[in-house]
Amino acid sequence: MKKLISNTGGLHTYLEIKPVEAVKGMTYLRVTTTFDGSKDPADERVKFDICLDPTDLANLKAVLNDFSL
């Protein structure tokens, strides 16, 4: 699943989450960006990627749910 999570000034930030097919139970998380003003607006740059086991994914969810400004 890939979703747009931010669109600020032509900078589009996407979050992609999918299961790792080679290792049961693992989840792949990736953050990418594109920029409308670049030479190639379709050029997608990886900003962050990680594979998480079920415990780590649960910890990440908990941190994000508890986060407040």
C-alpha positions as CSV (number, residue, x, y, z in Angstrom):
1,M,0.0,0.0,0.0
2,K,1.5,3.4,-1.0
3,K,-0.1,6.6,0.1
4,L,0.6,10.3,-0.2
5,I,1.1,11.6,3.3
6,S,2.2,15.2,2.6
7,N,2.1,17.7,-0.3
8,T,3.8,20.9,0.7
9,G,5.0,23.3,-1.9
10,G,5.2,20.7,-4.6
11,L,7.1,18.3,-2.5
12,H,5.1,15.1,-2.4
13,T,6.0,12.6,0.4
14,Y,4.7,9.0,0.1
15,L,4.6,6.2,2.6
16,E,4.6,2.6,1.3
17,I,4.0,-0.4,3.6
18,K,3.9,-4.0,2.4
19,P,4.8,-7.4,3.7
20,V,8.2,-8.9,2.9
21,E,7.4,-11.9,0.8
22,A,10.7,-13.7,1.4
23,V,10.4,-13.6,5.2
24,K,7.0,-14.3,6.8
25,G,5.9,-11.8,9.4
26,M,8.2,-9.0,8.3
27,T,6.9,-5.7,7.0
28,Y,8.7,-3.3,4.7
29,L,8.3,0.4,5.3
30,R,9.5,3.0,2.8
31,V,9.3,6.8,2.6
32,T,9.9,8.5,-0.8
33,T,9.5,12.0,-2.3
34,T,9.0,13.6,-5.6
35,F,9.2,17.3,-6.4
36,D,7.1,19.1,-9.0
37,G,9.8,21.7,-9.7
38,S,12.6,19.2,-10.5
39,K,13.9,18.4,-13.9
40,D,12.1,15.1,-13.8
41,P,9.0,15.5,-11.5
42,A,8.4,11.7,-11.7
43,D,11.8,11.0,-10.2
44,E,11.2,9.4,-6.9
45,R,13.8,9.6,-4.2
46,V,14.0,7.1,-1.3
47,K,14.3,9.0,2.0
48,F,13.9,6.0,4.4
49,D,13.4,2.3,4.2
50,I,13.4,-0.4,6.9
51,C,12.2,-4.0,7.4
52,L,10.4,-4.5,10.7
53,D,9.4,-7.7,12.5
54,P,6.0,-7.8,14.2
55,T,7.3,-6.6,17.6
56,D,9.2,-3.6,16.0
57,L,6.1,-2.7,13.9
58,A,4.0,-2.8,17.0
59,N,6.5,-0.5,18.8
60,L,6.5,1.9,15.9
61,K,2.7,2.0,15.9
62,A,2.7,2.7,19.6
63,V,5.2,5.5,19.3
64,L,3.2,7.1,16.5
65,N,-0.1,6.8,18.3
66,D,1.4,8.3,21.5
67,F,3.1,11.2,19.6
68,S,1.5,14.6,20.2
69,L,2.6,18.1,19.8
